[in-house]
């Protein structure tokens, strides 16, 4: 009798184990089936409409155009703060003339986060935490609509915030058909009349100049 009870008990436990294994495998099998269907769909649709080969580097040309425009000393930017009124007409609030393009407060020289060890002894756990700014202090959420720059003629520090429902149009030449007040010290008329000595130095050294001026390392065989 005891032997029969033991046998029934073992069979019941084995049945529970098999039942639990089957139940736990069902979601995994479903996910596998969905993943297989996803890949099969991609293979089929990709065969019907494969990606076309890009033969002209338009995107790279535009990036290089941006580089060529601003990668030179003394480049000036004309920044017009604009918006549309209730009737859809364009309104220009004013403009700033800066050396180079305006810089957003979201731009920094160092990463905003750093990776630190967060695990205990024997644990390899990494966590991303906020890093201090270049000035050694911590900042909250930065307002990316705040811009700053260097005035073209005076070198004065300029900072401004783009108003709600407004935008900035930045060009490397003044727009002739726009009538708007200067919001900074420099005006279009003053920049046009300024002598080369009054404008930002176009002959400032670049990395290419530094490479050319660097002495050639000695081989030690002289």
PyMOL commands that place a pseudoatom at each C-alpha (Angstrom):
pseudoatom trace, name=CA, resn=UNK, resi=1, chain=A, elem=C, hetatm=0, pos=[0.000, 0.000, 0.000]
pseudoatom trace, name=CA, resn=UNK, resi=2, chain=A, elem=C, hetatm=0, pos=[2.794, 2.377, 0.983]
pseudoatom trace, name=CA, resn=UNK, resi=3, chain=A, elem=C, hetatm=0, pos=[4.602, 1.513, -2.247]
pseudoatom trace, name=CA, resn=UNK, resi=4, chain=A, elem=C, hetatm=0, pos=[1.491, 2.388, -4.282]
pseudoatom trace, name=CA, resn=UNK, resi=5, chain=A, elem=C, hetatm=0, pos=[1.076, 5.731, -2.479]
pseudoatom trace, name=CA, resn=UNK, resi=6, chain=A, elem=C, hetatm=0, pos=[4.695, 6.586, -3.082]
pseudoatom trace, name=CA, resn=UNK, resi=7, chain=A, elem=C, hetatm=0, pos=[4.340, 5.732, -6.764]
pseudoatom trace, name=CA, resn=UNK, resi=8, chain=A, elem=C, hetatm=0, pos=[1.242, 7.904, -7.059]
pseudoatom trace, name=CA, resn=UNK, resi=9, chain=A, elem=C, hetatm=0, pos=[3.052, 10.762, -5.305]
pseudoatom trace, name=CA, resn=UNK, resi=10, chain=A, elem=C, hetatm=0, pos=[6.034, 10.555, -7.640]
pseudoatom trace, name=CA, resn=UNK, resi=11, chain=A, elem=C, hetatm=0, pos=[3.742, 10.470, -10.667]
pseudoatom trace, name=CA, resn=UNK, resi=12, chain=A, elem=C, hetatm=0, pos=[1.847, 13.526, -9.440]
pseudoatom trace, name=CA, resn=UNK, resi=13, chain=A, elem=C, hetatm=0, pos=[5.059, 15.514, -8.875]
pseudoatom trace, name=CA, resn=UNK, resi=14, chain=A, elem=C, hetatm=0, pos=[6.373, 14.506, -12.301]
pseudoatom trace, name=CA, resn=UNK, resi=15, chain=A, elem=C, hetatm=0, pos=[3.091, 15.620, -13.846]
pseudoatom trace, name=CA, resn=UNK, resi=16, chain=A, elem=C, hetatm=0, pos=[3.319, 19.013, -12.160]
pseudoatom trace, name=CA, resn=UNK, resi=17, chain=A, elem=C, hetatm=0, pos=[6.902, 19.470, -13.362]
pseudoatom trace, name=CA, resn=UNK, resi=18, chain=A, elem=C, hetatm=0, pos=[5.972, 18.602, -16.938]
pseudoatom trace, name=CA, resn=UNK, resi=19, chain=A, elem=C, hetatm=0, pos=[2.925, 20.853, -16.735]
pseudoatom trace, name=CA, resn=UNK, resi=20, chain=A, elem=C, hetatm=0, pos=[4.978, 23.803, -15.436]
pseudoatom trace, name=CA, resn=UNK, resi=21, chain=A, elem=C, hetatm=0, pos=[7.622, 23.292, -18.121]
pseudoatom trace, name=CA, resn=UNK, resi=22, chain=A, elem=C, hetatm=0, pos=[5.008, 23.234, -20.849]
pseudoatom trace, name=CA, resn=UNK, resi=23, chain=A, elem=C, hetatm=0, pos=[3.334, 26.372, -19.512]
pseudoatom trace, name=CA, resn=UNK, resi=24, chain=A, elem=C, hetatm=0, pos=[6.594, 28.318, -19.240]
pseudoatom trace, name=CA, resn=UNK, resi=25, chain=A, elem=C, hetatm=0, pos=[7.672, 27.293, -22.739]
pseudoatom trace, name=CA, resn=UNK, resi=26, chain=A, elem=C, hetatm=0, pos=[4.477, 28.408, -24.455]
pseudoatom trace, name=CA, resn=UNK, resi=27, chain=A, elem=C, hetatm=0, pos=[5.152, 32.201, -24.314]
pseudoatom trace, name=CA, resn=UNK, resi=28, chain=A, elem=C, hetatm=0, pos=[8.729, 31.642, -25.460]
pseudoatom trace, name=CA, resn=UNK, resi=29, chain=A, elem=C, hetatm=0, pos=[7.523, 29.514, -28.366]
pseudoatom trace, name=CA, resn=UNK, resi=30, chain=A, elem=C, hetatm=0, pos=[5.016, 32.235, -29.289]
pseudoatom trace, name=CA, resn=UNK, resi=31, chain=A, elem=C, hetatm=0, pos=[7.743, 34.882, -29.262]
pseudoatom trace, name=CA, resn=UNK, resi=32, chain=A, elem=C, hetatm=0, pos=[9.972, 32.683, -31.387]
pseudoatom trace, name=CA, resn=UNK, resi=33, chain=A, elem=C, hetatm=0, pos=[7.165, 32.181, -33.881]
pseudoatom trace, name=CA, resn=UNK, resi=34, chain=A, elem=C, hetatm=0, pos=[6.497, 35.925, -34.027]
pseudoatom trace, name=CA, resn=UNK, resi=35, chain=A, elem=C, hetatm=0, pos=[10.194, 36.628, -34.524]
pseudoatom trace, name=CA, resn=UNK, resi=36, chain=A, elem=C, hetatm=0, pos=[10.386, 34.060, -37.302]
pseudoatom trace, name=CA, resn=UNK, resi=37, chain=A, elem=C, hetatm=0, pos=[7.314, 35.577, -38.970]
pseudoatom trace, name=CA, resn=UNK, resi=38, chain=A, elem=C, hetatm=0, pos=[8.845, 39.025, -38.664]
pseudoatom trace, name=CA, resn=UNK, resi=39, chain=A, elem=C, hetatm=0, pos=[12.058, 37.894, -40.354]
pseudoatom trace, name=CA, resn=UNK, resi=40, chain=A, elem=C, hetatm=0, pos=[10.148, 36.013, -43.052]
pseudoatom trace, name=CA, resn=UNK, resi=41, chain=A, elem=C, hetatm=0, pos=[8.049, 39.110, -43.772]
pseudoatom trace, name=CA, resn=UNK, resi=42, chain=A, elem=C, hetatm=0, pos=[11.180, 41.227, -44.045]
pseudoatom trace, name=CA, resn=UNK, resi=43, chain=A, elem=C, hetatm=0, pos=[12.862, 38.738, -46.382]
pseudoatom trace, name=CA, resn=UNK, resi=44, chain=A, elem=C, hetatm=0, pos=[9.784, 38.565, -48.602]
pseudoatom trace, name=CA, resn=UNK, resi=45, chain=A, elem=C, hetatm=0, pos=[9.123, 42.316, -48.713]
pseudoatom trace, name=CA, resn=UNK, resi=46, chain=A, elem=C, hetatm=0, pos=[12.784, 43.156, -49.133]
pseudoatom trace, name=CA, resn=UNK, resi=47, chain=A, elem=C, hetatm=0, pos=[12.856, 40.896, -52.155]
pseudoatom trace, name=CA, resn=UNK, resi=48, chain=A, elem=C, hetatm=0, pos=[9.842, 42.690, -53.626]
pseudoatom trace, name=CA, resn=UNK, resi=49, chain=A, elem=C, hetatm=0, pos=[11.234, 46.157, -52.945]
pseudoatom trace, name=CA, resn=UNK, resi=50, chain=A, elem=C, hetatm=0, pos=[14.979, 46.161, -52.196]
pseudoatom trace, name=CA, resn=UNK, resi=51, chain=A, elem=C, hetatm=0, pos=[16.766, 49.354, -51.132]
pseudoatom trace, name=CA, resn=UNK, resi=52, chain=A, elem=C, hetatm=0, pos=[18.068, 51.349, -54.064]
pseudoatom trace, name=CA, resn=UNK, resi=53, chain=A, elem=C, hetatm=0, pos=[21.754, 52.076, -54.330]
pseudoatom trace, name=CA, resn=UNK, resi=54, chain=A, elem=C, hetatm=0, pos=[22.760, 55.691, -53.700]
pseudoatom trace, name=CA, resn=UNK, resi=55, chain=A, elem=C, hetatm=0, pos=[24.965, 56.856, -56.566]
pseudoatom trace, name=CA, resn=UNK, resi=56, chain=A, elem=C, hetatm=0, pos=[25.197, 60.590, -55.817]
pseudoatom trace, name=CA, resn=UNK, resi=57, chain=A, elem=C, hetatm=0, pos=[26.491, 61.829, -52.408]
pseudoatom trace, name=CA, resn=UNK, resi=58, chain=A, elem=C, hetatm=0, pos=[24.026, 64.703, -51.959]
pseudoatom trace, name=CA, resn=UNK, resi=59, chain=A, elem=C, hetatm=0, pos=[23.822, 64.346, -48.163]
pseudoatom trace, name=CA, resn=UNK, resi=60, chain=A, elem=C, hetatm=0, pos=[27.606, 64.266, -47.805]
pseudoatom trace, name=CA, resn=UNK, resi=61, chain=A, elem=C, hetatm=0, pos=[27.952, 67.223, -50.170]
pseudoatom trace, name=CA, resn=UNK, resi=62, chain=A, elem=C, hetatm=0, pos=[25.556, 69.273, -48.029]
pseudoatom trace, name=CA, resn=UNK, resi=63, chain=A, elem=C, hetatm=0, pos=[27.478, 68.415, -44.861]
pseudoatom trace, name=CA, resn=UNK, resi=64, chain=A, elem=C, hetatm=0, pos=[30.707, 69.454, -46.574]
pseudoatom trace, name=CA, resn=UNK, resi=65, chain=A, elem=C, hetatm=0, pos=[29.007, 72.656, -47.756]
pseudoatom trace, name=CA, resn=UNK, resi=66, chain=A, elem=C, hetatm=0, pos=[28.221, 73.487, -44.118]
pseudoatom trace, name=CA, resn=UNK, resi=67, chain=A, elem=C, hetatm=0, pos=[31.840, 72.749, -43.186]
pseudoatom trace, name=CA, resn=UNK, resi=68, chain=A, elem=C, hetatm=0, pos=[33.230, 74.873, -46.032]
pseudoatom trace, name=CA, resn=UNK, resi=69, chain=A, elem=C, hetatm=0, pos=[30.917, 77.763, -45.090]
pseudoatom trace, name=CA, resn=UNK, resi=70, chain=A, elem=C, hetatm=0, pos=[31.849, 77.973, -41.414]
pseudoatom trace, name=CA, resn=UNK, resi=71, chain=A, elem=C, hetatm=0, pos=[35.249, 76.298, -41.221]
pseudoatom trace, name=CA, resn=UNK, resi=72, chain=A, elem=C, hetatm=0, pos=[37.204, 79.497, -41.734]
pseudoatom trace, name=CA, resn=UNK, resi=73, chain=A, elem=C, hetatm=0, pos=[38.286, 82.359, -39.471]
pseudoatom trace, name=CA, resn=UNK, resi=74, chain=A, elem=C, hetatm=0, pos=[36.257, 85.556, -39.573]
pseudoatom trace, name=CA, resn=UNK, resi=75, chain=A, elem=C, hetatm=0, pos=[33.071, 83.985, -40.957]
pseudoatom trace, name=CA, resn=UNK, resi=76, chain=A, elem=C, hetatm=0, pos=[30.032, 86.048, -39.976]
pseudoatom trace, name=CA, resn=UNK, resi=77, chain=A, elem=C, hetatm=0, pos=[26.487, 84.819, -39.475]
pseudoatom trace, name=CA, resn=UNK, resi=78, chain=A, elem=C, hetatm=0, pos=[23.354, 86.935, -39.841]
pseudoatom trace, name=CA, resn=UNK, resi=79, chain=A, elem=C, hetatm=0, pos=[20.658, 85.592, -37.529]
pseudoatom trace, name=CA, resn=UNK, resi=80, chain=A, elem=C, hetatm=0, pos=[17.090, 86.796, -38.063]
pseudoatom trace, name=CA, resn=UNK, resi=81, chain=A, elem=C, hetatm=0, pos=[14.458, 86.034, -35.419]
pseudoatom trace, name=CA, resn=UNK, resi=82, chain=A, elem=C, hetatm=0, pos=[11.207, 85.509, -37.308]
pseudoatom trace, name=CA, resn=UNK, resi=83, chain=A, elem=C, hetatm=0, pos=[7.632, 84.414, -36.748]
pseudoatom trace, name=CA, resn=UNK, resi=84, chain=A, elem=C, hetatm=0, pos=[4.285, 84.357, -38.534]
pseudoatom trace, name=CA, resn=UNK, resi=85, chain=A, elem=C, hetatm=0, pos=[1.413, 86.542, -37.396]
pseudoatom trace, name=CA, resn=UNK, resi=86, chain=A, elem=C, hetatm=0, pos=[-2.235, 85.473, -37.178]
pseudoatom trace, name=CA, resn=UNK, resi=87, chain=A, elem=C, hetatm=0, pos=[-2.726, 86.222, -40.884]
pseudoatom trace, name=CA, resn=UNK, resi=88, chain=A, elem=C, hetatm=0, pos=[0.240, 84.093, -41.924]
pseudoatom trace, name=CA, resn=UNK, resi=89, chain=A, elem=C, hetatm=0, pos=[2.468, 87.049, -42.773]
pseudoatom trace, name=CA, resn=UNK, resi=90, chain=A, elem=C, hetatm=0, pos=[6.153, 86.790, -41.932]
pseudoatom trace, name=CA, resn=UNK, resi=91, chain=A, elem=C, hetatm=0, pos=[7.325, 89.117, -39.174]
pseudoatom trace, name=CA, resn=UNK, resi=92, chain=A, elem=C, hetatm=0, pos=[11.025, 89.757, -38.479]
pseudoatom trace, name=CA, resn=UNK, resi=93, chain=A, elem=C, hetatm=0, pos=[11.606, 90.870, -34.903]
pseudoatom trace, name=CA, resn=UNK, resi=94, chain=A, elem=C, hetatm=0, pos=[15.257, 91.720, -35.479]
pseudoatom trace, name=CA, resn=UNK, resi=95, chain=A, elem=C, hetatm=0, pos=[18.688, 90.279, -36.137]
pseudoatom trace, name=CA, resn=UNK, resi=96, chain=A, elem=C, hetatm=0, pos=[22.097, 89.608, -34.635]
pseudoatom trace, name=CA, resn=UNK, resi=97, chain=A, elem=C, hetatm=0, pos=[25.419, 89.549, -36.491]
pseudoatom trace, name=CA, resn=UNK, resi=98, chain=A, elem=C, hetatm=0, pos=[27.819, 87.114, -34.860]
pseudoatom trace, name=CA, resn=UNK, resi=99, chain=A, elem=C, hetatm=0, pos=[31.244, 85.688, -35.485]
pseudoatom trace, name=CA, resn=UNK, resi=100, chain=A, elem=C, hetatm=0, pos=[30.475, 82.133, -36.536]
pseudoatom trace, name=CA, resn=UNK, resi=101, chain=A, elem=C, hetatm=0, pos=[27.118, 80.463, -35.973]
pseudoatom trace, name=CA, resn=UNK, resi=102, chain=A, elem=C, hetatm=0, pos=[25.190, 80.981, -32.711]
pseudoatom trace, name=CA, resn=UNK, resi=103, chain=A, elem=C, hetatm=0, pos=[25.786, 78.304, -30.103]
pseudoatom trace, name=CA, resn=UNK, resi=104, chain=A, elem=C, hetatm=0, pos=[22.981, 76.523, -28.262]
pseudoatom trace, name=CA, resn=UNK, resi=105, chain=A, elem=C, hetatm=0, pos=[23.161, 75.962, -24.504]
pseudoatom trace, name=CA, resn=UNK, resi=106, chain=A, elem=C, hetatm=0, pos=[22.771, 72.258, -25.299]
pseudoatom trace, name=CA, resn=UNK, resi=107, chain=A, elem=C, hetatm=0, pos=[26.241, 72.262, -26.880]
pseudoatom trace, name=CA, resn=UNK, resi=108, chain=A, elem=C, hetatm=0, pos=[29.195, 71.437, -24.647]
pseudoatom trace, name=CA, resn=UNK, resi=109, chain=A, elem=C, hetatm=0, pos=[32.852, 70.446, -24.838]
pseudoatom trace, name=CA, resn=UNK, resi=110, chain=A, elem=C, hetatm=0, pos=[32.372, 67.467, -22.526]
pseudoatom trace, name=CA, resn=UNK, resi=111, chain=A, elem=C, hetatm=0, pos=[29.733, 64.681, -22.392]
pseudoatom trace, name=CA, resn=UNK, resi=112, chain=A, elem=C, hetatm=0, pos=[26.741, 65.390, -20.131]
pseudoatom trace, name=CA, resn=UNK, resi=113, chain=A, elem=C, hetatm=0, pos=[27.007, 61.928, -18.520]
pseudoatom trace, name=CA, resn=UNK, resi=114, chain=A, elem=C, hetatm=0, pos=[29.752, 59.652, -17.261]
pseudoatom trace, name=CA, resn=UNK, resi=115, chain=A, elem=C, hetatm=0, pos=[29.843, 55.914, -16.535]
pseudoatom trace, name=CA, resn=UNK, resi=116, chain=A, elem=C, hetatm=0, pos=[30.538, 54.870, -12.927]
pseudoatom trace, name=CA, resn=UNK, resi=117, chain=A, elem=C, hetatm=0, pos=[30.709, 51.577, -11.045]
pseudoatom trace, name=CA, resn=UNK, resi=118, chain=A, elem=C, hetatm=0, pos=[27.423, 50.913, -9.260]
pseudoatom trace, name=CA, resn=UNK, resi=119, chain=A, elem=C, hetatm=0, pos=[27.904, 47.309, -8.148]
pseudoatom trace, name=CA, resn=UNK, resi=120, chain=A, elem=C, hetatm=0, pos=[29.186, 45.927, -4.914]
pseudoatom trace, name=CA, resn=UNK, resi=121, chain=A, elem=C, hetatm=0, pos=[32.275, 43.842, -4.412]
pseudoatom trace, name=CA, resn=UNK, resi=122, chain=A, elem=C, hetatm=0, pos=[32.600, 41.293, -7.194]
pseudoatom trace, name=CA, resn=UNK, resi=123, chain=A, elem=C, hetatm=0, pos=[29.748, 42.845, -9.229]
pseudoatom trace, name=CA, resn=UNK, resi=124, chain=A, elem=C, hetatm=0, pos=[30.338, 44.418, -12.612]
pseudoatom trace, name=CA, resn=UNK, resi=125, chain=A, elem=C, hetatm=0, pos=[27.481, 46.918, -12.787]
pseudoatom trace, name=CA, resn=UNK, resi=126, chain=A, elem=C, hetatm=0, pos=[27.808, 50.206, -14.659]
pseudoatom trace, name=CA, resn=UNK, resi=127, chain=A, elem=C, hetatm=0, pos=[25.527, 53.226, -14.412]
pseudoatom trace, name=CA, resn=UNK, resi=128, chain=A, elem=C, hetatm=0, pos=[25.302, 56.496, -16.330]
pseudoatom trace, name=CA, resn=UNK, resi=129, chain=A, elem=C, hetatm=0, pos=[25.194, 59.530, -14.028]
pseudoatom trace, name=CA, resn=UNK, resi=130, chain=A, elem=C, hetatm=0, pos=[25.214, 63.247, -14.692]
pseudoatom trace, name=CA, resn=UNK, resi=131, chain=A, elem=C, hetatm=0, pos=[28.663, 64.737, -15.214]
pseudoatom trace, name=CA, resn=UNK, resi=132, chain=A, elem=C, hetatm=0, pos=[29.680, 68.247, -14.133]
pseudoatom trace, name=CA, resn=UNK, resi=133, chain=A, elem=C, hetatm=0, pos=[29.955, 70.961, -16.749]
pseudoatom trace, name=CA, resn=UNK, resi=134, chain=A, elem=C, hetatm=0, pos=[33.242, 72.333, -18.021]
pseudoatom trace, name=CA, resn=UNK, resi=135, chain=A, elem=C, hetatm=0, pos=[33.045, 74.970, -15.259]
pseudoatom trace, name=CA, resn=UNK, resi=136, chain=A, elem=C, hetatm=0, pos=[32.887, 72.345, -12.511]
pseudoatom trace, name=CA, resn=UNK, resi=137, chain=A, elem=C, hetatm=0, pos=[29.212, 72.721, -11.559]
pseudoatom trace, name=CA, resn=UNK, resi=138, chain=A, elem=C, hetatm=0, pos=[26.124, 70.635, -12.302]
pseudoatom trace, name=CA, resn=UNK, resi=139, chain=A, elem=C, hetatm=0, pos=[23.219, 71.859, -14.397]
pseudoatom trace, name=CA, resn=UNK, resi=140, chain=A, elem=C, hetatm=0, pos=[19.581, 70.857, -14.653]
pseudoatom trace, name=CA, resn=UNK, resi=141, chain=A, elem=C, hetatm=0, pos=[17.729, 70.399, -17.913]
pseudoatom trace, name=CA, resn=UNK, resi=142, chain=A, elem=C, hetatm=0, pos=[19.353, 72.792, -20.363]
pseudoatom trace, name=CA, resn=UNK, resi=143, chain=A, elem=C, hetatm=0, pos=[17.195, 75.149, -22.411]
pseudoatom trace, name=CA, resn=UNK, resi=144, chain=A, elem=C, hetatm=0, pos=[18.136, 74.396, -26.017]
pseudoatom trace, name=CA, resn=UNK, resi=145, chain=A, elem=C, hetatm=0, pos=[16.332, 77.553, -27.165]
pseudoatom trace, name=CA, resn=UNK, resi=146, chain=A, elem=C, hetatm=0, pos=[18.915, 79.733, -25.446]
pseudoatom trace, name=CA, resn=UNK, resi=147, chain=A, elem=C, hetatm=0, pos=[21.734, 80.826, -27.747]
pseudoatom trace, name=CA, resn=UNK, resi=148, chain=A, elem=C, hetatm=0, pos=[24.902, 82.822, -27.279]
pseudoatom trace, name=CA, resn=UNK, resi=149, chain=A, elem=C, hetatm=0, pos=[27.627, 84.205, -29.500]
pseudoatom trace, name=CA, resn=UNK, resi=150, chain=A, elem=C, hetatm=0, pos=[30.241, 86.882, -30.097]
pseudoatom trace, name=CA, resn=UNK, resi=151, chain=A, elem=C, hetatm=0, pos=[29.173, 90.153, -31.686]
pseudoatom trace, name=CA, resn=UNK, resi=152, chain=A, elem=C, hetatm=0, pos=[30.806, 90.698, -35.071]
pseudoatom trace, name=CA, resn=UNK, resi=153, chain=A, elem=C, hetatm=0, pos=[32.297, 94.173, -34.504]
pseudoatom trace, name=CA, resn=UNK, resi=154, chain=A, elem=C, hetatm=0, pos=[32.522, 94.722, -30.745]
pseudoatom trace, name=CA, resn=UNK, resi=155, chain=A, elem=C, hetatm=0, pos=[33.277, 91.183, -29.590]
pseudoatom trace, name=CA, resn=UNK, resi=156, chain=A, elem=C, hetatm=0, pos=[30.552, 91.621, -27.001]
pseudoatom trace, name=CA, resn=UNK, resi=157, chain=A, elem=C, hetatm=0, pos=[28.945, 88.518, -25.505]
pseudoatom trace, name=CA, resn=UNK, resi=158, chain=A, elem=C, hetatm=0, pos=[25.395, 88.139, -26.831]
pseudoatom trace, name=CA, resn=UNK, resi=159, chain=A, elem=C, hetatm=0, pos=[22.782, 85.787, -25.385]
pseudoatom trace, name=CA, resn=UNK, resi=160, chain=A, elem=C, hetatm=0, pos=[19.172, 85.460, -26.421]
pseudoatom trace, name=CA, resn=UNK, resi=161, chain=A, elem=C, hetatm=0, pos=[16.211, 83.109, -26.194]
pseudoatom trace, name=CA, resn=UNK, resi=162, chain=A, elem=C, hetatm=0, pos=[14.047, 82.224, -29.163]
pseudoatom trace, name=CA, resn=UNK, resi=163, chain=A, elem=C, hetatm=0, pos=[10.454, 83.253, -28.306]
pseudoatom trace, name=CA, resn=UNK, resi=164, chain=A, elem=C, hetatm=0, pos=[7.624, 80.776, -28.487]
pseudoatom trace, name=CA, resn=UNK, resi=165, chain=A, elem=C, hetatm=0, pos=[6.341, 80.187, -32.043]
pseudoatom trace, name=CA, resn=UNK, resi=166, chain=A, elem=C, hetatm=0, pos=[9.421, 81.915, -33.438]
pseudoatom trace, name=CA, resn=UNK, resi=167, chain=A, elem=C, hetatm=0, pos=[12.461, 80.575, -35.293]
pseudoatom trace, name=CA, resn=UNK, resi=168, chain=A, elem=C, hetatm=0, pos=[15.912, 81.690, -36.384]
pseudoatom trace, name=CA, resn=UNK, resi=169, chain=A, elem=C, hetatm=0, pos=[16.978, 82.070, -39.988]
pseudoatom trace, name=CA, resn=UNK, resi=170, chain=A, elem=C, hetatm=0, pos=[20.773, 82.008, -40.217]
pseudoatom trace, name=CA, resn=UNK, resi=171, chain=A, elem=C, hetatm=0, pos=[22.642, 83.059, -43.340]
pseudoatom trace, name=CA, resn=UNK, resi=172, chain=A, elem=C, hetatm=0, pos=[26.256, 83.886, -44.156]
pseudoatom trace, name=CA, resn=UNK, resi=173, chain=A, elem=C, hetatm=0, pos=[25.228, 87.071, -46.008]
pseudoatom trace, name=CA, resn=UNK, resi=174, chain=A, elem=C, hetatm=0, pos=[22.701, 89.767, -45.078]
pseudoatom trace, name=CA, resn=UNK, resi=175, chain=A, elem=C, hetatm=0, pos=[19.237, 89.438, -46.613]
pseudoatom trace, name=CA, resn=UNK, resi=176, chain=A, elem=C, hetatm=0, pos=[18.651, 92.531, -48.723]
pseudoatom trace, name=CA, resn=UNK, resi=177, chain=A, elem=C, hetatm=0, pos=[14.849, 92.486, -48.809]
pseudoatom trace, name=CA, resn=UNK, resi=178, chain=A, elem=C, hetatm=0, pos=[14.390, 92.251, -45.024]
pseudoatom trace, name=CA, resn=UNK, resi=179, chain=A, elem=C, hetatm=0, pos=[13.831, 95.382, -42.966]
pseudoatom trace, name=CA, resn=UNK, resi=180, chain=A, elem=C, hetatm=0, pos=[14.392, 94.747, -39.282]
pseudoatom trace, name=CA, resn=UNK, resi=181, chain=A, elem=C, hetatm=0, pos=[16.134, 96.395, -36.335]
pseudoatom trace, name=CA, resn=UNK, resi=182, chain=A, elem=C, hetatm=0, pos=[19.506, 95.206, -35.091]
pseudoatom trace, name=CA, resn=UNK, resi=183, chain=A, elem=C, hetatm=0, pos=[19.114, 93.540, -31.706]
pseudoatom trace, name=CA, resn=UNK, resi=184, chain=A, elem=C, hetatm=0, pos=[22.837, 93.594, -31.011]
pseudoatom trace, name=CA, resn=UNK, resi=185, chain=A, elem=C, hetatm=0, pos=[25.590, 96.237, -31.257]
pseudoatom trace, name=CA, resn=UNK, resi=186, chain=A, elem=C, hetatm=0, pos=[26.496, 95.476, -34.894]
pseudoatom trace, name=CA, resn=UNK, resi=187, chain=A, elem=C, hetatm=0, pos=[24.316, 96.521, -37.826]
pseudoatom trace, name=CA, resn=UNK, resi=188, chain=A, elem=C, hetatm=0, pos=[24.439, 95.447, -41.471]
pseudoatom trace, name=CA, resn=UNK, resi=189, chain=A, elem=C, hetatm=0, pos=[25.436, 98.961, -42.532]
pseudoatom trace, name=CA, resn=UNK, resi=190, chain=A, elem=C, hetatm=0, pos=[28.292, 99.117, -40.035]
pseudoatom trace, name=CA, resn=UNK, resi=191, chain=A, elem=C, hetatm=0, pos=[29.639, 95.723, -41.056]
pseudoatom trace, name=CA, resn=UNK, resi=192, chain=A, elem=C, hetatm=0, pos=[29.594, 96.710, -44.729]
pseudoatom trace, name=CA, resn=UNK, resi=193, chain=A, elem=C, hetatm=0, pos=[31.537, 99.905, -43.973]
pseudoatom trace, name=CA, resn=UNK, resi=194, chain=A, elem=C, hetatm=0, pos=[33.961, 98.328, -41.492]
pseudoatom trace, name=CA, resn=UNK, resi=195, chain=A, elem=C, hetatm=0, pos=[37.630, 98.087, -42.378]
pseudoatom trace, name=CA, resn=UNK, resi=196, chain=A, elem=C, hetatm=0, pos=[39.380, 94.687, -42.247]
pseudoatom trace, name=CA, resn=UNK, resi=197, chain=A, elem=C, hetatm=0, pos=[40.990, 95.631, -38.945]
pseudoatom trace, name=CA, resn=UNK, resi=198, chain=A, elem=C, hetatm=0, pos=[37.552, 96.180, -37.380]
pseudoatom trace, name=CA, resn=UNK, resi=199, chain=A, elem=C, hetatm=0, pos=[36.241, 92.772, -38.463]
pseudoatom trace, name=CA, resn=UNK, resi=200, chain=A, elem=C, hetatm=0, pos=[37.101, 89.383, -36.937]
pseudoatom trace, name=CA, resn=UNK, resi=201, chain=A, elem=C, hetatm=0, pos=[40.569, 88.211, -37.929]
pseudoatom trace, name=CA, resn=UNK, resi=202, chain=A, elem=C, hetatm=0, pos=[40.324, 86.164, -41.121]
pseudoatom trace, name=CA, resn=UNK, resi=203, chain=A, elem=C, hetatm=0, pos=[43.983, 85.185, -40.794]
pseudoatom trace, name=CA, resn=UNK, resi=204, chain=A, elem=C, hetatm=0, pos=[43.663, 83.544, -37.386]
pseudoatom trace, name=CA, resn=UNK, resi=205, chain=A, elem=C, hetatm=0, pos=[45.658, 80.287, -37.171]
pseudoatom trace, name=CA, resn=UNK, resi=206, chain=A, elem=C, hetatm=0, pos=[43.896, 77.036, -37.970]
pseudoatom trace, name=CA, resn=UNK, resi=207, chain=A, elem=C, hetatm=0, pos=[44.811, 73.426, -37.279]
pseudoatom trace, name=CA, resn=UNK, resi=208, chain=A, elem=C, hetatm=0, pos=[46.426, 73.304, -40.725]
pseudoatom trace, name=CA, resn=UNK, resi=209, chain=A, elem=C, hetatm=0, pos=[48.716, 76.182, -39.745]
pseudoatom trace, name=CA, resn=UNK, resi=210, chain=A, elem=C, hetatm=0, pos=[49.633, 74.443, -36.500]
pseudoatom trace, name=CA, resn=UNK, resi=211, chain=A, elem=C, hetatm=0, pos=[50.545, 71.271, -38.384]
pseudoatom trace, name=CA, resn=UNK, resi=212, chain=A, elem=C, hetatm=0, pos=[52.702, 73.216, -40.828]
pseudoatom trace, name=CA, resn=UNK, resi=213, chain=A, elem=C, hetatm=0, pos=[54.487, 75.046, -37.996]
pseudoatom trace, name=CA, resn=UNK, resi=214, chain=A, elem=C, hetatm=0, pos=[55.137, 71.906, -35.936]
pseudoatom trace, name=CA, resn=UNK, resi=215, chain=A, elem=C, hetatm=0, pos=[58.811, 70.896, -36.065]
pseudoatom trace, name=CA, resn=UNK, resi=216, chain=A, elem=C, hetatm=0, pos=[59.656, 67.624, -37.755]
pseudoatom trace, name=CA, resn=UNK, resi=217, chain=A, elem=C, hetatm=0, pos=[60.548, 64.987, -35.115]
pseudoatom trace, name=CA, resn=UNK, resi=218, chain=A, elem=C, hetatm=0, pos=[64.227, 64.155, -35.070]
pseudoatom trace, name=CA, resn=UNK, resi=219, chain=A, elem=C, hetatm=0, pos=[65.209, 60.634, -36.033]
pseudoatom trace, name=CA, resn=UNK, resi=220, chain=A, elem=C, hetatm=0, pos=[68.102, 60.664, -33.592]
pseudoatom trace, name=CA, resn=UNK, resi=221, chain=A, elem=C, hetatm=0, pos=[70.505, 59.584, -36.313]
pseudoatom trace, name=CA, resn=UNK, resi=222, chain=A, elem=C, hetatm=0, pos=[71.913, 63.035, -37.009]
for i in range(1, 222): cmd.bond("trace and resi %d" % i, "trace and resi %d" % (i + 1))
show_as sticks, trace
zoom trace
